[in-house]
Every structure is written in C-alpha cells, then in structure tokens.
Amino acid sequence: MSAVLHVVATWWDGVELWLTQLDFTLQVLLGVGVLGPLCWAIAAAVDSVVERTVAWRLAAGERRRALED
C-alpha cells in the first residue's frame, strides 16, 4: 500500500509543479474548466440527496398522521 501512495504522491507532485509553472491566465482557465463542472456535479448530488430525504420525511409524517386519524 505504501508503494501505491508513493506513486500517487509522486504523480501529484508532478502535476502540481506543472500547474504552478503555467501562466496565471492558463491556471485560472484550467481551474474554472475543471473545478466548475466538478463543483456543479457535487452540488447536484447533494441537492438530490437532500430533496429525497426531505420528501421521504414528509411522506413518513403524512403516513403517521393518517394512521393516527
């Protein structure tokens, strides 16, 4: 396992070095191009989980009220 982590760390160091040597404009464009869709996908997943959880809790509350009546 340690060898795998070493390979990943070495690869990441190379990516980081490459990125820091780019022009600032390219860094921003690359960051927006990668982080924009990534953040959008994470936000969509969180929104979906929250929506389903709230819907489930509301439905459970309605079923409980229906049984009490």
PyMOL Python script that loads the backbone (N, CA, C, O; Angstrom):
from pymol import cmd

cmd.read_pdbstr("""\
ATOM      1  N   MET A   1       0.828  -1.192   0.000  1.00  0.00           N
ATOM      2  CA  MET A   1       0.000   0.000   0.000  1.00  0.00           C
ATOM      3  C   MET A   1       0.868   1.250   0.000  1.00  0.00           C
ATOM      4  O   MET A   1       0.534   2.242  -0.648  1.00  0.00           O
ATOM      5  N   SER A   2       1.949   1.207   0.704  1.00  0.00           N
ATOM      6  CA  SER A   2       2.838   2.351   0.778  1.00  0.00           C
ATOM      7  C   SER A   2       3.419   2.699  -0.590  1.00  0.00           C
ATOM      8  O   SER A   2       3.623   3.872  -0.903  1.00  0.00           O
ATOM      9  N   ALA A   3       3.682   1.681  -1.398  1.00  0.00           N
ATOM     10  CA  ALA A   3       4.235   1.919  -2.733  1.00  0.00           C
ATOM     11  C   ALA A   3       3.216   2.640  -3.608  1.00  0.00           C
ATOM     12  O   ALA A   3       3.578   3.517  -4.393  1.00  0.00           O
ATOM     13  N   VAL A   4       1.941   2.272  -3.474  1.00  0.00           N
ATOM     14  CA  VAL A   4       0.889   2.920  -4.260  1.00  0.00           C
ATOM     15  C   VAL A   4       0.776   4.387  -3.860  1.00  0.00           C
ATOM     16  O   VAL A   4       0.676   5.264  -4.719  1.00  0.00           O
ATOM     17  N   LEU A   5       0.792   4.650  -2.561  1.00  0.00           N
ATOM     18  CA  LEU A   5       0.713   6.036  -2.090  1.00  0.00           C
ATOM     19  C   LEU A   5       1.912   6.854  -2.560  1.00  0.00           C
ATOM     20  O   LEU A   5       1.783   8.035  -2.882  1.00  0.00           O
ATOM     21  N   HIS A   6       3.067   6.220  -2.595  1.00  0.00           N
ATOM     22  CA  HIS A   6       4.265   6.918  -3.072  1.00  0.00           C
ATOM     23  C   HIS A   6       4.125   7.277  -4.552  1.00  0.00           C
ATOM     24  O   HIS A   6       4.497   8.377  -4.963  1.00  0.00           O
ATOM     25  N   VAL A   7       3.593   6.357  -5.349  1.00  0.00           N
ATOM     26  CA  VAL A   7       3.387   6.627  -6.775  1.00  0.00           C
ATOM     27  C   VAL A   7       2.386   7.760  -6.969  1.00  0.00           C
ATOM     28  O   VAL A   7       2.606   8.651  -7.790  1.00  0.00           O
ATOM     29  N   VAL A   8       1.292   7.727  -6.219  1.00  0.00           N
ATOM     30  CA  VAL A   8       0.278   8.785  -6.322  1.00  0.00           C
ATOM     31  C   VAL A   8       0.862  10.124  -5.891  1.00  0.00           C
ATOM     32  O   VAL A   8       0.632  11.141  -6.546  1.00  0.00           O
ATOM     33  N   ALA A   9       1.611  10.132  -4.799  1.00  0.00           N
ATOM     34  CA  ALA A   9       2.207  11.374  -4.313  1.00  0.00           C
ATOM     35  C   ALA A   9       3.214  11.929  -5.319  1.00  0.00           C
ATOM     36  O   ALA A   9       3.272  13.140  -5.533  1.00  0.00           O
ATOM     37  N   THR A  10       3.995  11.063  -5.928  1.00  0.00           N
ATOM     38  CA  THR A  10       4.961  11.497  -6.938  1.00  0.00           C
ATOM     39  C   THR A  10       4.245  12.064  -8.157  1.00  0.00           C
ATOM     40  O   THR A  10       4.654  13.089  -8.700  1.00  0.00           O
ATOM     41  N   TRP A  11       3.166  11.392  -8.589  1.00  0.00           N
ATOM     42  CA  TRP A  11       2.387  11.888  -9.729  1.00  0.00           C
ATOM     43  C   TRP A  11       1.781  13.253  -9.404  1.00  0.00           C
ATOM     44  O   TRP A  11       1.830  14.171 -10.222  1.00  0.00           O
ATOM     45  N   TRP A  12       1.210  13.379  -8.210  1.00  0.00           N
ATOM     46  CA  TRP A  12       0.583  14.642  -7.823  1.00  0.00           C
ATOM     47  C   TRP A  12       1.615  15.760  -7.741  1.00  0.00           C
ATOM     48  O   TRP A  12       1.324  16.891  -8.131  1.00  0.00           O
ATOM     49  N   ASP A  13       2.799  15.474  -7.250  1.00  0.00           N
ATOM     50  CA  ASP A  13       3.860  16.486  -7.203  1.00  0.00           C
ATOM     51  C   ASP A  13       4.198  16.970  -8.608  1.00  0.00           C
ATOM     52  O   ASP A  13       4.437  18.160  -8.817  1.00  0.00           O
ATOM     53  N   GLY A  14       4.220  16.046  -9.577  1.00  0.00           N
ATOM     54  CA  GLY A  14       4.493  16.428 -10.958  1.00  0.00           C
ATOM     55  C   GLY A  14       3.395  17.308 -11.528  1.00  0.00           C
ATOM     56  O   GLY A  14       3.675  18.296 -12.207  1.00  0.00           O
ATOM     57  N   VAL A  15       2.145  16.953 -11.256  1.00  0.00           N
ATOM     58  CA  VAL A  15       1.012  17.765 -11.723  1.00  0.00           C
ATOM     59  C   VAL A  15       1.055  19.146 -11.096  1.00  0.00           C
ATOM     60  O   VAL A  15       0.849  20.153 -11.774  1.00  0.00           O
ATOM     61  N   GLU A  16       1.322  19.188  -9.808  1.00  0.00           N
ATOM     62  CA  GLU A  16       1.383  20.459  -9.090  1.00  0.00           C
ATOM     63  C   GLU A  16       2.508  21.348  -9.631  1.00  0.00           C
ATOM     64  O   GLU A  16       2.326  22.553  -9.807  1.00  0.00           O
ATOM     65  N   LEU A  17       3.653  20.750  -9.886  1.00  0.00           N
ATOM     66  CA  LEU A  17       4.771  21.510 -10.438  1.00  0.00           C
ATOM     67  C   LEU A  17       4.430  22.044 -11.822  1.00  0.00           C
ATOM     68  O   LEU A  17       4.737  23.193 -12.138  1.00  0.00           O
ATOM     69  N   TRP A  18       3.799  21.217 -12.648  1.00  0.00           N
ATOM     70  CA  TRP A  18       3.399  21.650 -13.989  1.00  0.00           C
ATOM     71  C   TRP A  18       2.409  22.796 -13.908  1.00  0.00           C
ATOM     72  O   TRP A  18       2.521  23.773 -14.648  1.00  0.00           O
ATOM     73  N   LEU A  19       1.441  22.681 -13.013  1.00  0.00           N
ATOM     74  CA  LEU A  19       0.410  23.704 -12.894  1.00  0.00           C
ATOM     75  C   LEU A  19       0.987  25.028 -12.399  1.00  0.00           C
ATOM     76  O   LEU A  19       0.605  26.088 -12.894  1.00  0.00           O
ATOM     77  N   THR A  20       1.883  24.982 -11.450  1.00  0.00           N
ATOM     78  CA  THR A  20       2.438  26.224 -10.909  1.00  0.00           C
ATOM     79  C   THR A  20       3.368  26.916 -11.901  1.00  0.00           C
ATOM     80  O   THR A  20       3.642  28.108 -11.753  1.00  0.00           O
ATOM     81  N   GLN A  21       3.853  26.203 -12.898  1.00  0.00           N
ATOM     82  CA  GLN A  21       4.733  26.817 -13.888  1.00  0.00           C
ATOM     83  C   GLN A  21       3.967  27.414 -15.058  1.00  0.00           C
ATOM     84  O   GLN A  21       4.558  28.072 -15.914  1.00  0.00           O
ATOM     85  N   LEU A  22       2.641  27.188 -15.103  1.00  0.00           N
ATOM     86  CA  LEU A  22       1.837  27.771 -16.171  1.00  0.00           C
ATOM     87  C   LEU A  22       1.623  29.258 -15.937  1.00  0.00           C
ATOM     88  O   LEU A  22       1.777  29.754 -14.821  1.00  0.00           O
ATOM     89  N   ASP A  23       1.267  29.957 -16.999  1.00  0.00           N
ATOM     90  CA  ASP A  23       0.885  31.359 -16.888  1.00  0.00           C
ATOM     91  C   ASP A  23      -0.385  31.448 -16.042  1.00  0.00           C
ATOM     92  O   ASP A  23      -1.204  30.529 -16.049  1.00  0.00           O
ATOM     93  N   PHE A  24      -0.548  32.552 -15.315  1.00  0.00           N
ATOM     94  CA  PHE A  24      -1.682  32.707 -14.408  1.00  0.00           C
ATOM     95  C   PHE A  24      -3.018  32.575 -15.140  1.00  0.00           C
ATOM     96  O   PHE A  24      -3.956  31.968 -14.623  1.00  0.00           O
ATOM     97  N   THR A  25      -3.102  33.142 -16.342  1.00  0.00           N
ATOM     98  CA  THR A  25      -4.347  33.069 -17.109  1.00  0.00           C
ATOM     99  C   THR A  25      -4.703  31.615 -17.408  1.00  0.00           C
ATOM    100  O   THR A  25      -5.864  31.225 -17.283  1.00  0.00           O
ATOM    101  N   LEU A  26      -3.724  30.819 -17.798  1.00  0.00           N
ATOM    102  CA  LEU A  26      -3.975  29.401 -18.062  1.00  0.00           C
ATOM    103  C   LEU A  26      -4.349  28.658 -16.786  1.00  0.00           C
ATOM    104  O   LEU A  26      -5.176  27.747 -16.820  1.00  0.00           O
ATOM    105  N   GLN A  27      -3.746  29.039 -15.660  1.00  0.00           N
ATOM    106  CA  GLN A  27      -4.101  28.418 -14.388  1.00  0.00           C
ATOM    107  C   GLN A  27      -5.573  28.672 -14.061  1.00  0.00           C
ATOM    108  O   GLN A  27      -6.286  27.762 -13.639  1.00  0.00           O
ATOM    109  N   VAL A  28      -6.023  29.914 -14.258  1.00  0.00           N
ATOM    110  CA  VAL A  28      -7.412  30.262 -13.968  1.00  0.00           C
ATOM    111  C   VAL A  28      -8.351  29.512 -14.905  1.00  0.00           C
ATOM    112  O   VAL A  28      -9.344  28.938 -14.457  1.00  0.00           O
ATOM    113  N   LEU A  29      -8.047  29.511 -16.198  1.00  0.00           N
ATOM    114  CA  LEU A  29      -8.906  28.812 -17.161  1.00  0.00           C
ATOM    115  C   LEU A  29      -8.965  27.317 -16.864  1.00  0.00           C
ATOM    116  O   LEU A  29     -10.038  26.717 -16.937  1.00  0.00           O
ATOM    117  N   LEU A  30      -7.856  26.723 -16.537  1.00  0.00           N
ATOM    118  CA  LEU A  30      -7.822  25.304 -16.206  1.00  0.00           C
ATOM    119  C   LEU A  30      -8.585  25.032 -14.917  1.00  0.00           C
ATOM    120  O   LEU A  30      -9.324  24.053 -14.819  1.00  0.00           O
ATOM    121  N   GLY A  31      -8.405  25.895 -13.940  1.00  0.00           N
ATOM    122  CA  GLY A  31      -9.130  25.741 -12.677  1.00  0.00           C
ATOM    123  C   GLY A  31     -10.628  25.847 -12.861  1.00  0.00           C
ATOM    124  O   GLY A  31     -11.382  25.044 -12.312  1.00  0.00           O
ATOM    125  N   VAL A  32     -11.070  26.837 -13.632  1.00  0.00           N
ATOM    126  CA  VAL A  32     -12.502  27.007 -13.882  1.00  0.00           C
ATOM    127  C   VAL A  32     -13.033  25.841 -14.718  1.00  0.00           C
ATOM    128  O   VAL A  32     -14.135  25.351 -14.467  1.00  0.00           O
ATOM    129  N   GLY A  33     -12.272  25.403 -15.689  1.00  0.00           N
ATOM    130  CA  GLY A  33     -12.700  24.306 -16.545  1.00  0.00           C
ATOM    131  C   GLY A  33     -12.814  22.974 -15.817  1.00  0.00           C
ATOM    132  O   GLY A  33     -13.633  22.132 -16.185  1.00  0.00           O
ATOM    133  N   VAL A  34     -11.998  22.780 -14.787  1.00  0.00           N
ATOM    134  CA  VAL A  34     -12.036  21.528 -14.030  1.00  0.00           C
ATOM    135  C   VAL A  34     -12.932  21.670 -12.798  1.00  0.00           C
ATOM    136  O   VAL A  34     -13.789  20.822 -12.548  1.00  0.00           O
ATOM    137  N   LEU A  35     -12.733  22.735 -12.038  1.00  0.00           N
ATOM    138  CA  LEU A  35     -13.476  22.889 -10.791  1.00  0.00           C
ATOM    139  C   LEU A  35     -14.935  23.260 -11.007  1.00  0.00           C
ATOM    140  O   LEU A  35     -15.789  22.887 -10.203  1.00  0.00           O
ATOM    141  N   GLY A  36     -15.237  23.985 -12.073  1.00  0.00           N
ATOM    142  CA  GLY A  36     -16.622  24.367 -12.344  1.00  0.00           C
ATOM    143  C   GLY A  36     -17.526  23.159 -12.503  1.00  0.00           C
ATOM    144  O   GLY A  36     -18.492  23.025 -11.752  1.00  0.00           O
ATOM    145  N   PRO A  37     -17.250  22.272 -13.455  1.00  0.00           N
ATOM    146  CA  PRO A  37     -18.086  21.081 -13.604  1.00  0.00           C
ATOM    147  C   PRO A  37     -18.044  20.152 -12.377  1.00  0.00           C
ATOM    148  O   PRO A  37     -19.054  19.546 -12.021  1.00  0.00           O
ATOM    149  N   LEU A  38     -16.891  20.047 -11.745  1.00  0.00           N
ATOM    150  CA  LEU A  38     -16.778  19.198 -10.564  1.00  0.00           C
ATOM    151  C   LEU A  38     -17.668  19.714  -9.438  1.00  0.00           C
ATOM    152  O   LEU A  38     -18.396  18.939  -8.817  1.00  0.00           O
ATOM    153  N   CYS A  39     -17.616  21.011  -9.173  1.00  0.00           N
ATOM    154  CA  CYS A  39     -18.455  21.608  -8.129  1.00  0.00           C
ATOM    155  C   CYS A  39     -19.930  21.513  -8.499  1.00  0.00           C
ATOM    156  O   CYS A  39     -20.771  21.288  -7.627  1.00  0.00           O
ATOM    157  N   TRP A  40     -20.258  21.681  -9.785  1.00  0.00           N
ATOM    158  CA  TRP A  40     -21.647  21.561 -10.217  1.00  0.00           C
ATOM    159  C   TRP A  40     -22.163  20.139  -9.966  1.00  0.00           C
ATOM    160  O   TRP A  40     -23.283  19.959  -9.488  1.00  0.00           O
ATOM    161  N   ALA A  41     -21.351  19.140 -10.284  1.00  0.00           N
ATOM    162  CA  ALA A  41     -21.766  17.741 -10.088  1.00  0.00           C
ATOM    163  C   ALA A  41     -21.954  17.434  -8.607  1.00  0.00           C
ATOM    164  O   ALA A  41     -22.911  16.756  -8.233  1.00  0.00           O
ATOM    165  N   ILE A  42     -21.055  17.923  -7.764  1.00  0.00           N
ATOM    166  CA  ILE A  42     -21.183  17.693  -6.324  1.00  0.00           C
ATOM    167  C   ILE A  42     -22.442  18.382  -5.794  1.00  0.00           C
ATOM    168  O   ILE A  42     -23.177  17.799  -4.997  1.00  0.00           O
ATOM    169  N   ALA A  43     -22.695  19.625  -6.233  1.00  0.00           N
ATOM    170  CA  ALA A  43     -23.890  20.349  -5.788  1.00  0.00           C
ATOM    171  C   ALA A  43     -25.159  19.639  -6.242  1.00  0.00           C
ATOM    172  O   ALA A  43     -26.131  19.580  -5.489  1.00  0.00           O
ATOM    173  N   ALA A  44     -25.170  19.097  -7.461  1.00  0.00           N
ATOM    174  CA  ALA A  44     -26.341  18.371  -7.957  1.00  0.00           C
ATOM    175  C   ALA A  44     -26.576  17.106  -7.136  1.00  0.00           C
ATOM    176  O   ALA A  44     -27.721  16.770  -6.833  1.00  0.00           O
ATOM    177  N   ALA A  45     -25.510  16.408  -6.777  1.00  0.00           N
ATOM    178  CA  ALA A  45     -25.650  15.192  -5.971  1.00  0.00           C
ATOM    179  C   ALA A  45     -26.173  15.521  -4.572  1.00  0.00           C
ATOM    180  O   ALA A  45     -27.058  14.833  -4.063  1.00  0.00           O
ATOM    181  N   VAL A  46     -25.633  16.561  -3.956  1.00  0.00           N
ATOM    182  CA  VAL A  46     -26.097  16.960  -2.624  1.00  0.00           C
ATOM    183  C   VAL A  46     -27.557  17.394  -2.686  1.00  0.00           C
ATOM    184  O   VAL A  46     -28.344  17.045  -1.806  1.00  0.00           O
ATOM    185  N   ASP A  47     -27.925  18.152  -3.715  1.00  0.00           N
ATOM    186  CA  ASP A  47     -29.307  18.599  -3.874  1.00  0.00           C
ATOM    187  C   ASP A  47     -30.252  17.405  -4.004  1.00  0.00           C
ATOM    188  O   ASP A  47     -31.327  17.397  -3.405  1.00  0.00           O
ATOM    189  N   SER A  48     -29.862  16.418  -4.770  1.00  0.00           N
ATOM    190  CA  SER A  48     -30.686  15.229  -4.961  1.00  0.00           C
ATOM    191  C   SER A  48     -30.878  14.471  -3.648  1.00  0.00           C
ATOM    192  O   SER A  48     -31.988  14.044  -3.331  1.00  0.00           O
ATOM    193  N   VAL A  49     -29.809  14.308  -2.894  1.00  0.00           N
ATOM    194  CA  VAL A  49     -29.893  13.596  -1.618  1.00  0.00           C
ATOM    195  C   VAL A  49     -30.791  14.354  -0.644  1.00  0.00           C
ATOM    196  O   VAL A  49     -31.629  13.750   0.026  1.00  0.00           O
ATOM    197  N   VAL A  50     -30.621  15.666  -0.564  1.00  0.00           N
ATOM    198  CA  VAL A  50     -31.444  16.468   0.343  1.00  0.00           C
ATOM    199  C   VAL A  50     -32.907  16.416  -0.078  1.00  0.00           C
ATOM    200  O   VAL A  50     -33.786  16.262   0.770  1.00  0.00           O
ATOM    201  N   GLU A  51     -33.177  16.540  -1.366  1.00  0.00           N
ATOM    202  CA  GLU A  51     -34.554  16.513  -1.853  1.00  0.00           C
ATOM    203  C   GLU A  51     -35.228  15.181  -1.535  1.00  0.00           C
ATOM    204  O   GLU A  51     -36.374  15.159  -1.085  1.00  0.00           O
ATOM    205  N   ARG A  52     -34.531  14.077  -1.763  1.00  0.00           N
ATOM    206  CA  ARG A  52     -35.106  12.762  -1.476  1.00  0.00           C
ATOM    207  C   ARG A  52     -35.317  12.562   0.022  1.00  0.00           C
ATOM    208  O   ARG A  52     -36.319  11.979   0.437  1.00  0.00           O
ATOM    209  N   THR A  53     -34.382  13.040   0.829  1.00  0.00           N
ATOM    210  CA  THR A  53     -34.507  12.898   2.280  1.00  0.00           C
ATOM    211  C   THR A  53     -35.698  13.691   2.801  1.00  0.00           C
ATOM    212  O   THR A  53     -36.473  13.183   3.612  1.00  0.00           O
ATOM    213  N   VAL A  54     -35.848  14.919   2.349  1.00  0.00           N
ATOM    214  CA  VAL A  54     -36.973  15.749   2.789  1.00  0.00           C
ATOM    215  C   VAL A  54     -38.289  15.135   2.329  1.00  0.00           C
ATOM    216  O   VAL A  54     -39.243  15.079   3.105  1.00  0.00           O
ATOM    217  N   ALA A  55     -38.361  14.676   1.091  1.00  0.00           N
ATOM    218  CA  ALA A  55     -39.584  14.062   0.580  1.00  0.00           C
ATOM    219  C   ALA A  55     -39.930  12.812   1.386  1.00  0.00           C
ATOM    220  O   ALA A  55     -41.098  12.580   1.700  1.00  0.00           O
ATOM    221  N   TRP A  56     -38.933  12.015   1.719  1.00  0.00           N
ATOM    222  CA  TRP A  56     -39.176  10.801   2.491  1.00  0.00           C
ATOM    223  C   TRP A  56     -39.698  11.141   3.884  1.00  0.00           C
ATOM    224  O   TRP A  56     -40.632  10.504   4.372  1.00  0.00           O
ATOM    225  N   ARG A  57     -39.089  12.155   4.531  1.00  0.00           N
ATOM    226  CA  ARG A  57     -39.527  12.544   5.876  1.00  0.00           C
ATOM    227  C   ARG A  57     -40.933  13.128   5.854  1.00  0.00           C
ATOM    228  O   ARG A  57     -41.722  12.862   6.760  1.00  0.00           O
ATOM    229  N   LEU A  58     -41.260  13.916   4.839  1.00  0.00           N
ATOM    230  CA  LEU A  58     -42.607  14.467   4.734  1.00  0.00           C
ATOM    231  C   LEU A  58     -43.632  13.352   4.518  1.00  0.00           C
ATOM    232  O   LEU A  58     -44.702  13.365   5.126  1.00  0.00           O
ATOM    233  N   ALA A  59     -43.309  12.403   3.666  1.00  0.00           N
ATOM    234  CA  ALA A  59     -44.219  11.287   3.410  1.00  0.00           C
ATOM    235  C   ALA A  59     -44.399  10.446   4.669  1.00  0.00           C
ATOM    236  O   ALA A  59     -45.510   9.999   4.956  1.00  0.00           O
ATOM    237  N   ALA A  60     -43.334  10.227   5.420  1.00  0.00           N
ATOM    238  CA  ALA A  60     -43.431   9.455   6.658  1.00  0.00           C
ATOM    239  C   ALA A  60     -44.322  10.180   7.661  1.00  0.00           C
ATOM    240  O   ALA A  60     -45.117   9.545   8.354  1.00  0.00           O
ATOM    241  N   GLY A  61     -44.197  11.491   7.744  1.00  0.00           N
ATOM    242  CA  GLY A  61     -45.047  12.272   8.645  1.00  0.00           C
ATOM    243  C   GLY A  61     -46.507  12.210   8.239  1.00  0.00           C
ATOM    244  O   GLY A  61     -47.387  12.107   9.093  1.00  0.00           O
ATOM    245  N   GLU A  62     -46.767  12.272   6.947  1.00  0.00           N
ATOM    246  CA  GLU A  62     -48.157  12.180   6.470  1.00  0.00           C
ATOM    247  C   GLU A  62     -48.742  10.794   6.745  1.00  0.00           C
ATOM    248  O   GLU A  62     -49.909  10.676   7.118  1.00  0.00           O
ATOM    249  N   ARG A  63     -47.932   9.742   6.563  1.00  0.00           N
ATOM    250  CA  ARG A  63     -48.413   8.383   6.862  1.00  0.00           C
ATOM    251  C   ARG A  63     -48.712   8.240   8.349  1.00  0.00           C
ATOM    252  O   ARG A  63     -49.699   7.609   8.727  1.00  0.00           O
ATOM    253  N   ARG A  64     -47.867   8.821   9.192  1.00  0.00           N
ATOM    254  CA  ARG A  64     -48.075   8.753  10.641  1.00  0.00           C
ATOM    255  C   ARG A  64     -49.365   9.474  11.032  1.00  0.00           C
ATOM    256  O   ARG A  64     -50.134   8.971  11.852  1.00  0.00           O
ATOM    257  N   ARG A  65     -49.603  10.652  10.446  1.00  0.00           N
ATOM    258  CA  ARG A  65     -50.829  11.410  10.736  1.00  0.00           C
ATOM    259  C   ARG A  65     -52.056  10.650  10.236  1.00  0.00           C
ATOM    260  O   ARG A  65     -53.098  10.664  10.891  1.00  0.00           O
ATOM    261  N   ALA A  66     -51.947   9.990   9.089  1.00  0.00           N
ATOM    262  CA  ALA A  66     -53.069   9.234   8.548  1.00  0.00           C
ATOM    263  C   ALA A  66     -53.417   8.045   9.441  1.00  0.00           C
ATOM    264  O   ALA A  66     -54.589   7.695   9.579  1.00  0.00           O
ATOM    265  N   LEU A  67     -52.405   7.422  10.049  1.00  0.00           N
ATOM    266  CA  LEU A  67     -52.660   6.300  10.949  1.00  0.00           C
ATOM    267  C   LEU A  67     -53.281   6.756  12.263  1.00  0.00           C
ATOM    268  O   LEU A  67     -54.065   6.026  12.869  1.00  0.00           O
ATOM    269  N   GLU A  68     -52.931   7.965  12.703  1.00  0.00           N
ATOM    270  CA  GLU A  68     -53.469   8.493  13.956  1.00  0.00           C
ATOM    271  C   GLU A  68     -54.923   8.894  13.820  1.00  0.00           C
ATOM    272  O   GLU A  68     -55.657   8.875  14.808  1.00  0.00           O
ATOM    273  N   ASP A  69     -55.359   9.256  12.627  1.00  0.00           N
ATOM    274  CA  ASP A  69     -56.761   9.702  12.429  1.00  0.00           C
ATOM    275  C   ASP A  69     -57.714   8.593  12.344  1.00  0.00           C
ATOM    276  O   ASP A  69     -58.912   8.820  12.179  1.00  0.00           O
TER     277      ASP A  69
END
""", "prot")
cmd.dss("prot")
cmd.show_as("cartoon", "prot")
cmd.util.cbc("prot")
cmd.orient("prot")
